[in-house]
Amino acid sequence: MAGSSLNPGKCNQLKLAITAKIHAVWLGVSIALLVSLTACAFAPQQPVTPPPQPTFPSVHVTADQAAQALQNDSFFSTYGQTILLIQGTVTSIGQQDGNYTVALATTGPAKVFCDIGAKAPTVNVGDVITVQSANLQQDASRETSGLLLKNCTIVST
C-alpha cells in the first residue's frame, strides 16, 4: 500500500472512539432494560384466582345412622365426600385438653362424639341437637367407643 501510512496516534484515537461508542450502546441498552424492568414491576398485576374448592352435598342423618355406618365399615365410603349433619340426643358433655365433646345417643354400642372446640356448649343433656362436620376426610375418626368428629359445629338445638 504505497502512500498510506498508519499513524499510531490516529489508531489509538480510532480505538478510543470505537470503545466509547460500544460503551455508549451498552449503557443505552442497560438503561432501557432497567426502565423496562422497573415499569413491569409497577404495572398492575392480575389477581391470582384461587383454584375452585370442591363443594360437597349436605346429608342429614341420625346419630344411629352414622354409628351404624361406622360399624358396617361404610361410613367413609357413604359420607366421606359430604357435609354431614347429624341429629341426636345429647347424652353427655365432657371437657378434655380445653375442648368440649358432646356425645349423642345411639341404640347400638357405637356412639357419636362431636368435638366442638374450646367454647362451652349452650346445650344440656337431653337436648336434641344437630351438629355439622364439613370435612369428614380430615375430621372424622374411628375410636374404640365409636365415631369421633373433630371441628363440629352445633347448628341447631
Secondary structure as UniProt FT lines:
FT   TURN            2..3
FT   HELIX           8..42
FT   STRAND          58..62
FT   HELIX           63..71
FT   TURN            72..73
FT   HELIX           75..79
FT   TURN            80..81
FT   STRAND          83..96
FT   TURN            97..98
FT   STRAND          99..104
FT   STRAND          111..117
FT   TURN            125..126
FT   STRAND          128..133
FT   HELIX           136..139
FT   STRAND          140..143
FT   TURN            144..145
FT   STRAND          146..149
FT   STRAND          153..156
//
